[in-house]
Amino acid sequence: AQTVTQSQPEMSVQEAETVTLSCTYDTSENNYYLFWYKQPPSRQMILVIRQEAYKQQNATENRFSVNFQKAAKSFSLKISDSQLGDTAMYFCAFMETSGSRLTFGEGTQLTVNP
Amino acid sequence: DSGVTQTPKHLITATGQRVTLRCSPRSGDLSVYWYQQSLDQGLQFLIQYYNGEERAKGNILERFSAQQFPDLHSELNLSSLELGDSALYFCASSVEPYNSPLHFGNGTRLTVT
């Protein structure tokens, strides 16, 4: 079974600075998908970014980018120019290509300070 | 707005009771998923439906059941409720039953007293 681990329960960053959230996973699959979801205080789950394992290029969405290291089974999220609205719980998630079931990590609570 | 609609937003009930949570997927999405998020925890997969058929089952208790109707909306039924069933229940939908990003509703917060 796949597992996803987020080793940082909480992190904080100053507004306008850059922060990196860590995620590691364990799988025997060669092809899969990785996601970062954001859960603000409203509790809504918002898709931030998606990475396909067979693509070597790291995904980027505006201020959000990932560092995908397939051999190391690492998938970190970098947030540049942090904004107060980035304050949220961030979940890393894994999806195997044979299905759409998402396996989530425990989450990292990010606080952006003014 | 993800386009996934969940009702009700909040539900308070007593132990031993039965409740039904409802989910309408995004227009065009055929697959529906249910997840449970207990306090300060990650999301646990419960069950997936695709075009009316059960496709995958996760850690869903026998006291819980779900179905997807011909109009593609889904209902999650929780019975013989226990205090530990208090949680945020999310519905998500996707176009395909695999390889598709999930779009989540705003969740139903269930409180069992």
HADDOCK unambig.tbl for C-alpha pairs under 7 A between the chains (distance, minus, plus):
assign (segid A and resid 43 and name CA) (segid B and resid 106 and name CA) 6.92 0.50 0.50
assign (segid A and resid 44 and name CA) (segid B and resid 105 and name CA) 6.99 0.50 0.50
assign (segid A and resid 44 and name CA) (segid B and resid 106 and name CA) 4.87 0.50 0.50
assign (segid A and resid 45 and name CA) (segid B and resid 104 and name CA) 5.83 0.50 0.50
assign (segid A and resid 97 and name CA) (segid B and resid 98 and name CA) 6.45 0.50 0.50
assign (segid A and resid 97 and name CA) (segid B and resid 99 and name CA) 5.51 0.50 0.50
assign (segid A and resid 98 and name CA) (segid B and resid 98 and name CA) 6.13 0.50 0.50
assign (segid A and resid 99 and name CA) (segid B and resid 97 and name CA) 6.39 0.50 0.50
assign (segid A and resid 99 and name CA) (segid B and resid 98 and name CA) 4.20 0.50 0.50
assign (segid A and resid 99 and name CA) (segid B and resid 99 and name CA) 6.47 0.50 0.50
assign (segid A and resid 100 and name CA) (segid B and resid 97 and name CA) 5.94 0.50 0.50
assign (segid A and resid 100 and name CA) (segid B and resid 98 and name CA) 4.31 0.50 0.50
assign (segid A and resid 100 and name CA) (segid B and resid 99 and name CA) 5.80 0.50 0.50
assign (segid A and resid 100 and name CA) (segid B and resid 100 and name CA) 6.52 0.50 0.50
assign (segid A and resid 104 and name CA) (segid B and resid 42 and name CA) 6.20 0.50 0.50
assign (segid A and resid 104 and name CA) (segid B and resid 43 and name CA) 6.17 0.50 0.50
assign (segid A and resid 105 and name CA) (segid B and resid 42 and name CA) 6.26 0.50 0.50
assign (segid A and resid 106 and name CA) (segid B and resid 41 and name CA) 6.10 0.50 0.50
assign (segid A and resid 106 and name CA) (segid B and resid 42 and name CA) 4.83 0.50 0.50
assign (segid A and resid 107 and name CA) (segid B and resid 42 and name CA) 6.34 0.50 0.50
